[in-house]
Amino acid sequence: MHIETVDQSQYPQLLTIWEASVRATHDFLAEADLLELKPLILEQYFAAVDLRAAKGSDGELLGFCGVSDGNIEMLFIAPEARGQGVGARLTAYAIEHQGATKVDVNEQNAQAVGFYQHLGFAVVSRSPVDGQGKPYPLLHMELPGR
């Protein structure tokens, strides 16, 4: 597995991974909210972050991470690649090479909360709504001492 910069031509593939990952891990998210987010991800959010993708030895995209201003804004892993260290590798890369020290996690996504806690992030605050003002509470997490 290796990590590389993403270019705009890969956005459709990333969107496919995003949707599959969200459907596998965000069971609390309403279908209407997912459909509302999908074009925003493709048309605005990808371009707003420093994107990196993990690729397998065969060149297949396994997952991606987007960082902005020291915050991991997105980390999504293809469902078939989950549990293989892809998320940990992308997060380590984000910390070491992109200056990431913070992440916001949906409180209802217990797997993600546990994943980031395992990597050393700690909850520092909570918001009752997500970035779109929807009733999906966010936990604001940071790496202590960074």
Disulfide bonds with the S-S distance in Angstrom:
none
